[in-house]
């Protein structure tokens, strides 16, 4: 009996505090924001444009001019919506870019980076123009050496994009 009461109580609490979510059509919306999903820890300015309800193109640029440790990267990508819920898009995608990093010991390194990702973008009720993105997947980076890696965002590395 106690389990039933606890279950009912928790269900009521979740219902009371859950946000109301409405459907989100992103067709022909353009967004600008920040992300951090490069091989080096380099936050980037990013843009997203939805050509249709289920297809978006992305791009980003990151720059750090620290003496003897400069970093630069530029990328383009595509997102294909796989599953949508109100105020949430689950997608797969690919990203390709160029990178240039300087290290005091290794010197300058230039090359490319490719990512295969899956991700989620969601919107809070009342903040319909602000999207939070989380991505995970697999990447390969070729600078002086080829590096294979997994990628994953945590809540502190979430992308933040404002849509117009």
N, CA and C of each residue as an Amber inpcrd file, in Angstrom:
protein
   492
   0.8200000  -1.1930000   0.0000000   0.0000000   0.0000000   0.0000000
   0.8670000   1.2620000   0.0000000   1.9410000   1.2190000   0.7720000
   2.8520000   2.3610000   0.8450000   3.4810000   2.6460000  -0.5180000
   3.8220000   1.6020000  -1.2630000   4.4100000   1.7850000  -2.6040000
   3.4390000   2.4840000  -3.5380000   2.1940000   2.1430000  -3.4630000
   1.1740000   2.7590000  -4.3140000   1.0590000   4.2400000  -3.9750000
   1.0500000   4.5740000  -2.7030000   0.9450000   5.9720000  -2.2890000
   2.1620000   6.7730000  -2.7440000   3.3320000   6.1950000  -2.5890000
   4.5480000   6.8710000  -3.0370000   4.5200000   7.0640000  -4.5450000
   4.0980000   6.0560000  -5.2800000   4.0150000   6.1590000  -6.7430000
   3.0370000   7.2410000  -7.1630000   1.8830000   7.2910000  -6.5150000
   0.8940000   8.3170000  -6.8440000   1.4480000   9.7040000  -6.5100000
   2.0830000   9.8350000  -5.3590000   2.6640000  11.1130000  -4.9660000
   3.7120000  11.5780000  -5.9750000   4.6270000  10.6880000  -6.3490000
   5.6650000  11.0600000  -7.3170000   5.0680000  11.4190000  -8.6690000
   4.0500000  10.7110000  -9.1080000   3.3960000  11.0180000 -10.3790000
   2.7640000  12.3960000 -10.3310000   2.0850000  12.7150000  -9.2300000
   1.4680000  14.0350000  -9.0970000   2.5130000  15.1410000  -9.0620000
   3.6170000  14.9180000  -8.3730000   4.6920000  15.9070000  -8.3270000
   5.2510000  16.1410000  -9.7280000   5.4880000  15.0590000 -10.4670000
   6.0050000  15.2060000 -11.8340000   5.0240000  15.9560000 -12.7270000
   3.7520000  15.6740000 -12.5820000   2.7410000  16.3640000 -13.3960000
   2.6860000  17.8450000 -13.0410000   2.7340000  18.1520000 -11.7590000
   2.6520000  19.5470000 -11.3290000   3.8550000  20.3680000 -11.7650000
   5.0410000  19.7690000 -11.7300000   6.2510000  20.5210000 -12.0350000
   6.7480000  20.3470000 -13.4660000   6.1320000  19.4840000 -14.2280000
   6.5460000  19.2910000 -15.6240000   6.1400000  20.5120000 -16.4370000
   6.9860000  20.9110000 -17.3740000   6.6640000  22.0400000 -18.2320000
   5.7420000  21.5940000 -19.3510000   4.8480000  22.4840000 -19.7300000
   4.0000000  22.2280000 -20.8800000   4.8360000  22.4310000 -22.1300000
   4.7500000  21.4920000 -23.0470000   5.5720000  21.5400000 -24.2520000
   4.6740000  21.6510000 -25.4710000   5.0520000  22.5190000 -26.3970000
   4.2830000  22.7170000 -27.6180000   5.1210000  22.3090000 -28.8190000
   4.4500000  22.0080000 -29.9110000   5.1410000  21.5770000 -31.1330000
   6.0160000  22.7050000 -31.6720000   7.1130000  22.3470000 -32.3290000
   8.0930000  23.3230000 -32.8090000   8.3830000  23.0830000 -34.2830000
   8.0190000  24.0180000 -35.1390000   8.3410000  23.9380000 -36.5620000
   9.5470000  24.8350000 -36.8100000  10.6500000  24.2490000 -37.2640000
  11.8890000  25.0020000 -37.4570000  12.1670000  25.3490000 -38.9210000
  11.2470000  25.0440000 -39.8290000  11.4730000  25.2920000 -41.2470000
  11.8280000  26.7550000 -41.5050000  12.9160000  26.9660000 -42.2480000
  13.4200000  28.2930000 -42.6410000  13.8120000  29.1680000 -41.4530000
  14.2050000  28.5590000 -40.3420000  14.6920000  29.3130000 -39.1900000
  16.2170000  29.3150000 -39.2160000  16.7880000  30.4450000 -38.8400000
  18.2330000  30.6210000 -38.7800000  18.6260000  30.8580000 -37.3310000
  19.6870000  30.1610000 -36.8910000  20.1280000  30.3080000 -35.5180000
  21.6030000  30.6380000 -35.4200000  21.9720000  31.4130000 -34.4030000
  23.3610000  31.7350000 -34.0900000  23.6040000  31.3940000 -32.6260000
  24.8000000  30.8790000 -32.3480000  25.0940000  30.5450000 -30.9650000
  26.5210000  30.0750000 -30.7730000  26.7210000  29.2540000 -29.7420000
  28.0380000  28.7310000 -29.3960000  27.9610000  27.2220000 -29.1920000
  29.0550000  26.5460000 -29.5310000  29.2040000  25.0990000 -29.3180000
  30.6680000  24.8210000 -29.0120000  30.9270000  23.6130000 -28.5190000
  32.2990000  23.2220000 -28.2330000  32.4340000  21.7300000 -28.5070000
  32.5740000  21.3520000 -29.7710000  32.7000000  19.9300000 -30.1120000
  33.8810000  19.6490000 -31.0410000  34.9480000  20.4340000 -30.8980000
  36.1310000  20.2080000 -31.7270000  37.1200000  19.3070000 -30.9930000
  38.1380000  18.8550000 -31.6990000  39.1100000  17.9390000 -31.1060000
  39.9110000  18.5890000 -29.9870000  40.1590000  19.8740000 -30.0910000
  40.7680000  20.6360000 -29.0120000  39.6540000  21.3960000 -28.3190000
  39.8370000  21.7270000 -27.0800000  38.8230000  22.4560000 -26.3340000
  38.7750000  23.8860000 -26.8480000  37.9580000  24.1380000 -27.8580000
  37.8830000  25.4400000 -28.5060000  36.4170000  25.8050000 -28.7560000
  35.8190000  26.6300000 -27.9100000  34.4430000  27.0750000 -28.1540000
  34.3520000  27.7810000 -29.5040000  33.2430000  27.5640000 -30.1890000
  33.0770000  28.1000000 -31.5400000  31.7650000  28.8470000 -31.6720000
  31.7690000  29.8910000 -32.5030000  30.5310000  30.5240000 -32.9250000
  29.9170000  29.6120000 -33.9620000  28.6380000  29.3510000 -33.8500000
  28.0050000  28.4040000 -34.7520000  26.7310000  28.9790000 -35.3400000
  26.3520000  28.4750000 -36.4930000  25.0940000  28.8600000 -37.1210000
  24.3760000  27.6050000 -37.5930000  23.0590000  27.6880000 -37.6140000
  22.2110000  26.5710000 -38.0570000  21.1130000  27.1470000 -38.9250000
  20.8400000  26.5000000 -40.0610000  19.7170000  26.8990000 -40.9070000
  18.9090000  25.6610000 -41.2790000  17.6130000  25.6900000 -40.9980000
  16.7130000  24.5850000 -41.3320000  16.1040000  24.8350000 -42.7070000
  16.5200000  24.0370000 -43.6950000  15.9430000  24.1500000 -45.0340000
  14.5410000  23.5640000 -45.0760000  14.2980000  22.5810000 -44.2490000
  12.9810000  21.9530000 -44.1710000  12.7740000  21.4780000 -42.7390000
  11.6470000  20.8570000 -42.5020000  11.3350000  20.3680000 -41.1560000
  12.3610000  19.3440000 -40.6660000  12.9730000  18.6040000 -41.6010000
  13.8650000  17.5170000 -41.1700000  15.3040000  17.6240000 -41.6720000
  15.7140000  18.7730000 -42.2160000  17.0700000  18.9210000 -42.7260000
  17.6300000  20.2960000 -42.3600000  18.8120000  20.2860000 -41.7350000
  19.4560000  21.5450000 -41.3430000  20.9300000  21.5020000 -41.7180000
  21.4660000  22.6650000 -42.0460000  22.8910000  22.8110000 -42.3100000
  23.5030000  23.6450000 -41.1880000  24.7390000  23.2930000 -40.8140000
  25.4170000  23.9740000 -39.7080000  26.7880000  24.4650000 -40.1620000
  27.3210000  25.4030000 -39.4300000  28.6700000  25.8880000 -39.6740000
  29.2120000  26.5070000 -38.4040000  30.5290000  26.5160000 -38.2760000
  31.1120000  27.0870000 -37.0740000  32.5450000  27.5370000 -37.2750000
  32.9560000  28.4940000 -36.4410000  34.3180000  29.0110000 -36.4610000
  34.7660000  29.2510000 -35.0200000  35.9630000  28.7590000 -34.7080000
  36.5560000  28.9820000 -33.3900000  37.9510000  29.5440000 -33.5380000
  38.3490000  30.4380000 -32.6360000  39.6340000  31.1170000 -32.7480000
  40.1730000  31.4220000 -31.3560000  41.4520000  31.1840000 -31.1660000
  42.1650000  31.5670000 -29.9440000  43.5630000  32.0060000 -30.3820000
  43.9490000  33.2470000 -30.1090000  45.2340000  33.7790000 -30.5760000
  46.2890000  33.7990000 -29.4830000  46.1860000  32.9360000 -28.5060000
  47.1680000  32.8810000 -27.4230000  48.5640000  32.6500000 -28.0010000
  49.5370000  33.4360000 -27.5410000  50.9030000  33.3480000 -28.0550000
  51.4650000  31.9420000 -27.8530000  52.0020000  31.3610000 -28.9210000
  52.6030000  30.0240000 -28.9640000  51.6160000  28.8840000 -28.6950000
  50.3380000  29.1830000 -28.5460000  49.3210000  28.1450000 -28.3420000
  48.0390000  28.5100000 -29.0850000  48.1760000  29.1030000 -30.2600000
  47.0000000  29.5450000 -31.0040000  46.2090000  28.3510000 -31.5250000
  44.9150000  28.5850000 -31.7310000  44.0110000  27.5470000 -32.2410000
  43.0410000  28.1870000 -33.2210000  42.7110000  27.4510000 -34.2630000
  41.7110000  27.8820000 -35.2430000  41.0300000  26.6500000 -35.7950000
  39.7190000  26.7340000 -35.9510000  38.9870000  25.6640000 -36.6180000
  37.7620000  26.2580000 -37.2970000  37.3880000  25.6470000 -38.4120000
  36.1990000  26.0210000 -39.1540000  35.5440000  24.7380000 -39.6390000
  34.2010000  24.6630000 -39.5250000  33.5180000  23.4320000 -39.9360000
  32.1740000  23.7310000 -40.5710000  31.7000000  22.7630000 -41.3270000
  30.3500000  22.7600000 -41.8970000  29.7540000  21.3850000 -41.6190000
  28.4430000  21.3370000 -41.5640000  27.8140000  20.0600000 -41.2770000
  26.3710000  20.0270000 -41.7330000  25.7810000  18.8540000 -41.5870000
  24.3830000  18.6420000 -41.9410000  23.7220000  17.8330000 -40.8240000
  22.4650000  18.1450000 -40.5610000  21.6550000  17.4100000 -39.5840000
  20.4180000  16.8530000 -40.2780000  20.1050000  15.6150000 -40.0110000
  18.8850000  14.9760000 -40.5200000  18.0430000  14.5850000 -39.3120000
  16.8600000  15.1770000 -39.1910000  15.9930000  14.8610000 -38.0650000
  15.5030000  13.4210000 -38.2100000  15.6770000  12.6500000 -37.1580000
  15.2710000  11.2490000 -37.1580000  13.9540000  11.0790000 -36.4190000
  13.8300000  11.7860000 -35.3280000  12.6660000  11.6450000 -34.4780000
  12.3800000  13.0070000 -33.8710000  11.1410000  13.4390000 -33.9350000
  10.7940000  14.7240000 -33.3430000   9.6690000  14.5350000 -32.3400000
   9.7470000  15.2980000 -31.3090000   8.6800000  15.4150000 -30.3260000
   8.4190000  16.9010000 -30.1820000   7.3440000  17.2560000 -29.5440000
   7.1430000  18.6850000 -29.3130000   8.3320000  19.2660000 -28.5440000
   8.8990000  20.3250000 -29.0730000  10.0410000  21.0370000 -28.4860000
  11.3000000  20.2040000 -28.3710000  11.4360000  19.1350000 -29.1520000
  12.6450000  18.3300000 -29.1100000  12.8910000  17.7220000 -30.4850000
  14.1120000  17.8170000 -30.9510000  14.5240000  17.1860000 -32.2010000
  15.6640000  16.2270000 -31.9030000  15.5330000  14.9850000 -32.3430000
  16.6250000  14.0220000 -32.2510000  17.1440000  13.8420000 -33.6620000
  18.4430000  13.9830000 -33.8600000  18.9940000  13.9920000 -35.2110000
  20.2770000  13.1830000 -35.2960000  20.6290000  12.8540000 -36.5290000
  21.9510000  12.3330000 -36.8430000  22.5800000  13.3450000 -37.7920000
  23.8880000  13.3020000 -37.8890000  24.5220000  14.2770000 -38.7530000
  25.9870000  13.9890000 -38.9740000  26.5680000  14.8380000 -39.7870000
  27.9920000  14.7480000 -40.0900000  28.5530000  16.1580000 -40.0930000
  29.8240000  16.2470000 -39.7470000  30.5040000  17.5400000 -39.7060000
  31.9250000  17.3570000 -40.2260000  32.3760000  18.2830000 -41.0460000
  33.7430000  18.2560000 -41.5630000  34.3360000  19.6410000 -41.4180000
  35.6330000  19.6770000 -41.1380000  36.2450000  20.9820000 -40.9570000
  37.7540000  20.9390000 -41.0640000  38.3280000  22.1340000 -41.0200000
  39.7820000  22.2780000 -41.0120000  40.2030000  22.7840000 -39.6370000
  41.4180000  22.4340000 -39.2520000  41.9130000  22.8250000 -37.9360000
  43.3820000  23.2090000 -38.0330000  43.7690000  24.1480000 -37.1850000
  45.1590000  24.5610000 -37.0790000  45.4280000  24.8510000 -35.6110000
  46.3630000  24.1040000 -35.0350000  46.7040000  24.2710000 -33.6230000
  48.1990000  24.4740000 -33.4880000  48.5850000  25.3090000 -32.5340000
  49.9930000  25.5560000 -32.2680000  50.3020000  25.1120000 -30.8400000
  51.3750000  24.3650000 -30.6980000  51.8050000  23.8580000 -29.4020000
  53.2600000  24.2610000 -29.2050000  53.6650000  24.7350000 -28.0140000
  55.0470000  25.1580000 -27.8100000  56.0560000  24.0240000 -28.0280000
  55.6660000  22.7990000 -27.7940000  56.5810000  21.6620000 -27.9430000
  56.5210000  21.0770000 -29.3490000  55.3050000  20.8310000 -29.8490000
  55.1370000  20.1570000 -31.1420000  55.1170000  21.1050000 -32.3330000
  54.9640000  22.3900000 -32.0960000  54.8800000  23.3450000 -33.1930000
  53.4810000  23.4280000 -33.7670000  53.3830000  23.9420000 -34.9920000
  52.0780000  24.0830000 -35.6420000  51.6250000  22.7660000 -36.2380000
  50.3260000  22.5200000 -36.1070000  49.7110000  21.3260000 -36.6780000
  48.4710000  21.7590000 -37.4500000  48.3820000  21.3480000 -38.6940000
  47.2180000  21.6620000 -39.5170000  46.6580000  20.3810000 -40.0810000
  45.3480000  20.3570000 -40.2590000  44.7290000  19.1700000 -40.8260000
  43.2200000  19.3010000 -40.8910000  42.5480000  18.1600000 -40.8480000
  41.0960000  18.1500000 -40.9600000  40.4890000  17.3680000 -39.8080000
  39.2020000  17.5390000 -39.6660000  38.4410000  16.8380000 -38.6390000
  37.0930000  16.4510000 -39.2330000  36.6650000  15.2190000 -38.9850000
  35.3550000  14.7480000 -39.4310000  34.6410000  14.0970000 -38.2570000
  33.3440000  14.3890000 -38.1220000  32.5430000  13.8350000 -37.0410000
  31.2800000  13.1960000 -37.6100000  30.8840000  12.0750000 -37.0390000
  29.5710000  11.4740000 -37.2670000  28.8690000  11.5570000 -35.9200000
  27.7340000  12.2510000 -35.8790000  27.1030000  12.5350000 -34.5950000
  25.6370000  12.1260000 -34.5690000  25.1520000  11.9480000 -33.3670000
  23.7230000  11.9260000 -33.0960000  23.5230000  12.9600000 -32.0130000
  22.3810000  13.5980000 -32.0060000  22.2020000  14.6620000 -31.0340000
  20.7530000  14.9690000 -30.7510000  20.5780000  15.8140000 -29.7780000
  19.2570000  16.2710000 -29.3660000  19.3000000  17.7780000 -29.2010000
  18.2820000  18.4220000 -29.7150000  18.1080000  19.8510000 -29.4790000
  16.7330000  20.0310000 -28.8530000  16.6930000  20.7370000 -27.7470000
  15.3970000  20.9370000 -27.1140000  15.2000000  22.3900000 -26.7150000
  13.9290000  22.7260000 -26.5240000  13.5010000  24.0850000 -26.2440000
  12.6180000  24.0770000 -25.0000000  12.8390000  25.0310000 -24.1020000
  11.9840000  25.1740000 -22.9270000  10.7660000  26.0130000 -23.2850000
   9.6330000  25.7030000 -22.6780000   8.4380000  26.5130000 -22.8540000
   8.7180000  27.9110000 -22.3180000   8.3300000  28.9030000 -23.0860000
   8.5970000  30.2850000 -22.7060000   9.8920000  30.8120000 -23.2970000
  10.7570000  29.9080000 -23.7510000  12.0080000  30.2850000 -24.4230000
  12.0600000  29.5830000 -25.7760000  11.0380000  29.8070000 -26.5870000
  10.8860000  29.0670000 -27.8330000  11.9700000  29.3330000 -28.8620000
  12.7110000  30.4210000 -28.7250000  13.7560000  30.7440000 -29.6890000
  15.1430000  30.2940000 -29.2480000  15.2580000  29.7260000 -28.0710000
  16.5500000  29.3280000 -27.5200000  16.6510000  27.8070000 -27.4890000
  17.6010000  27.2640000 -28.2560000  17.7780000  25.8170000 -28.3220000
  19.0310000  25.3690000 -27.5910000  18.9350000  24.2710000 -26.8610000
  20.0770000  23.6340000 -26.2110000  20.3790000  22.3430000 -26.9490000
  21.6300000  22.1420000 -27.3460000  22.0010000  20.9400000 -28.0910000
  23.0270000  20.1190000 -27.3290000  22.8580000  18.8140000 -27.4230000
  23.8080000  17.8500000 -26.8740000  24.1220000  16.8680000 -27.9880000
  25.3960000  16.5870000 -28.2030000  25.8020000  15.6680000 -29.2710000
  26.7550000  14.6120000 -28.7440000  26.7280000  13.4830000 -29.4030000
  27.6610000  12.4040000 -29.1330000  27.9640000  11.7180000 -30.4470000
  29.0040000  10.9140000 -30.4820000  29.3130000  10.2110000 -31.7180000
  30.7670000   9.8230000 -31.8100000  31.2480000   9.8600000 -33.0370000
  32.5780000   9.3730000 -33.3620000  33.2740000  10.4090000 -34.2280000
  34.5710000  10.6190000 -33.9990000  35.3050000  11.5940000 -34.7860000
  36.6830000  11.1060000 -35.1690000  37.1880000  11.6640000 -36.2490000
  38.5600000  11.4040000 -36.6680000  39.2060000  12.7590000 -36.9650000
  40.3990000  12.9370000 -36.4290000  41.1510000  14.1690000 -36.6200000
  42.5110000  13.8150000 -37.1940000  42.9180000  14.5310000 -38.2320000
  44.2270000  14.3150000 -38.8340000  44.9950000  15.6180000 -38.7620000
  45.8890000  15.7070000 -37.7870000  46.7900000  16.8430000 -37.7060000
  48.1700000  16.2980000 -38.0500000  49.1040000  16.2180000 -37.1310000
  50.3620000  15.5200000 -37.4290000  50.1470000  14.0180000 -37.4120000
  49.2690000  13.5650000 -36.5540000  48.8980000  12.1560000 -36.4630000
  47.3890000  12.0370000 -36.6370000  46.9290000  10.8440000 -36.9900000
  45.5030000  10.5890000 -37.0870000  45.0000000  10.1460000 -35.7170000
  43.9190000  10.7440000 -35.2910000  43.3390000  10.4610000 -33.9760000
  41.8730000  10.0870000 -34.1420000  41.4920000   8.9220000 -33.6130000
  40.1060000   8.4950000 -33.5850000  39.5970000   8.7100000 -32.1630000
  38.3670000   9.1800000 -32.0360000  37.8570000   9.4560000 -30.6990000
  36.3420000   9.4110000 -30.6720000  35.8200000   9.2060000 -29.4900000
  34.3890000   9.3750000 -29.2770000  34.1770000  10.7820000 -28.7460000
  33.0190000  11.3220000 -29.0170000  32.6890000  12.6510000 -28.5170000
  31.3750000  12.5680000 -27.7460000  31.2210000  13.4280000 -26.7780000
  29.9720000  13.5050000 -26.0200000  29.9240000  14.8340000 -25.2800000
  28.7710000  15.4560000 -25.3150000  28.5480000  16.6870000 -24.5650000
  27.9680000  16.3320000 -23.2090000  28.3430000  17.1000000 -22.2140000
  27.6840000  17.0100000 -20.9230000  26.9230000  18.3200000 -20.7210000
  26.1320000  18.4420000 -19.6810000  25.3350000  19.6690000 -19.5250000
  26.1510000  20.9570000 -19.5020000  27.4300000  20.8880000 -19.1270000
  28.2470000  22.0910000 -19.0860000  28.8800000  22.4140000 -20.4330000
  28.7670000  21.5200000 -21.3870000  29.2910000  21.7640000 -22.7440000
  28.1710000  21.8180000 -23.7710000  26.9640000  21.9910000 -23.3370000
  25.8300000  22.0400000 -24.2550000  25.9620000  23.2300000 -25.1860000
  25.5360000  23.0400000 -26.4260000  25.4870000  24.1540000 -27.3560000
  24.2760000  25.0180000 -27.0520000  24.3940000  26.2950000 -27.2640000
  23.3150000  27.2460000 -26.9940000  23.1000000  28.0510000 -28.2550000
  21.9080000  27.9350000 -28.8480000  21.6310000  28.5740000 -30.1270000
  20.3490000  29.3790000 -30.0380000  20.4200000  30.6350000 -30.4740000
  19.2240000  31.4930000 -30.5310000  18.7310000  31.5280000 -31.9690000
  17.4520000  31.2290000 -32.1590000  16.8340000  31.1920000 -33.4920000
  16.0310000  32.4560000 -33.7710000  16.1900000  32.9680000 -35.0000000
  15.4580000  34.1620000 -35.4430000  14.2610000  33.7450000 -36.2540000
